[in-house]
């Protein structure tokens, strides 16, 4: 079962262009599809993929949407997934639930399009569209928690929110900063 989503491109300065999907995919299912398309159709050319995603010649104009991350999401929207052409990654936003008086899109997670051997979470099995994710440290399947935080004090790296995916079984975490640098923490 899907959800009401936008999938599109980050245009900078909190702006985005996206396509509306009445039955869009959850990020667990969408990310493997985006990674496969990036690798097999666009051969790692994120700019070409971004242009195609919101090309009005390829997408029905009535489904195209332009907005700002700082704007209140439309009623019933559940996810905004944005391709980040400058960083070969994807940022996922959800409506801010804990502050209904200040509704905006809130960072849910960040993911690189390139898969590396150092990744903490990988797609299980041979069919990348299954949508099951395995922790490479403990082998837990689909036991993920998503959180975000701003950088701490003198922490190295860019300022801004970090997306954190944590394995709820072994507590290992993968933190992705705004430039899509990934840090894996196995300390817990």
N, C-alpha and C positions, 0 to 999 in steps of 0.2 A: 504494500500500500504506500502511496506517495503523499506528498505534502505540497502546499502552495509555496513556490520558491521563485527566486530570481537567480539566474546564472549568467555571469557576464564578466566585465573587465573593469579593473580599477583604473580610473583616468587621472588620479592624483588630486590633491587638495580636497580630499573627502568626497570626490565625485565618482560616479560609476555609470556605466551603460550596461543594461542587462536584458535578458529575455525572460518573460514570465512563463512559468510552467504550472499548470493546474495540478498535475500529479508528478511533481519533481522528485528526484531521488534524494534520500538521506546521504550525508557525506560519506558514510561507510560504503555505500554503493557507487556514489558519484566519483569519488577520488580515483578508484581503479580505472574507471572509464576515461576520465580526463588524462590520467597518466598514459594509458594505452594510446589514445588519440594523439597526444603530444609526441610520443615515441614513434608510432607507426604511420600516422597520416602527415604530421607536420615535421617529423624528423628532428625534433628538439628546437624548432623555430617558434618560440613563444609569441613573438610579435605577429607572425602569420596566423597562429591559432587565435590570438586575441582579435585580430581583424575579422576573421571568419565568423567568430562567435556572435558578433553584433552587426554583421553585414546585412543591411535591409534588403539586399537582393536575394539573400539566402534564408532570411527569417521574416515571417509575416510581420509587417510594420505594426499591426495592432498589438503584438506581443512585446514590442520593444519598450523599454522603460529607461528613463534617465533620472537619476536621483543623487542624493547625498547620504553618506553614512550617518550624518548628524541629524537627519530628518526622521520623523516618526515613521515606522514601517506601516504600510497599508494594512488595514484590518484583515486579520487572518493569515498574513504572511508568516512563514515559519523559518525560512532560511534564505540567506543571501550569500552566494558563493562567487568570489571574484578572482579571476585570473590576475596575477601580478606579473605583467610582462617584463619589468625591470629586474625581477628576482627569480624567474622560473619557478614560481610557486603559486599556491592557492590560499586565499584567506577566506574563512567561513565566519559569517555573522548570524546572530539570532536576535530576535527582539529582546530588549532588556526587560526582564520580568519582575525584578525585585524593586523597581522604581517606576510604577505606572504613571507618576506625575511627570516623569522626564523620559518619555519613550524615544529611544534611538536604537540603531543597530549596535549590537555589542559583540566584540570579538569572541568567537567560540573556539577557533583553532587555526593554526597555520600548518601548511604541508608543502614540502618540496615536490616538484613534478618528477625529478630524477630520483630513482631508487638506488641506494648504495648499500654495500655490505654492512656498514655501520649503523643502519637504521634499527631502531628498537622494535618497531612494529612493521610487520610484513603481511602481505595478503596470503592467506592460507590456501594450499592446494594449487592446482594448475589453472583453474578458471578464474581469472582476475575479476570477474563480475560477480563472484559469489558474495562479496561484501563481508567476509569473515577476516578478522585481523588477529594475528598471533604475536605474542610477546616473544622476542628472540631470547630473552633471558630465562623465562620460566616455562614457556610453552602455553600459557593461558590464552584462550580464544575468546575474543569479544568481551574482555573484561577491562574496559577503558573508562577513564574519568577525564573530562575536559575542563580546564580552568584557565584563567588568564591572570596576569599581574603586570604591573609596571616594573621597570628596572629599579633595583634597590640602590640607593645612595651612589656610591662610587663604582658600581658594578660596570665592568667593561662592556663595550658594545653600544649600539645606538639607543637613544631614549625611545620610549613608547611601550606599547603592550607586547608581552610575550605570550604565545600560545603554549600551553602545557598539556601534554597527553600523558596520563599516568596509568600504569598497569595496576589494577586494584588487587591483584593477587600477590605480586612481589614488591609493589610500590616503586618500581623503577620508573623514571620519568624522562620524557623527551621534551625539551624546551626549545621553541623556535622564536628567534627575535624578529624585529621588523625587516631586517635585511635577509632573512631566511637562513641565518647561521643556526645550526642545530647543536645543542649540548645534551648529551645523554648522561643521566645520573643514576648509578646503580647503588648508591650509598645506603638506602634504608634497609 
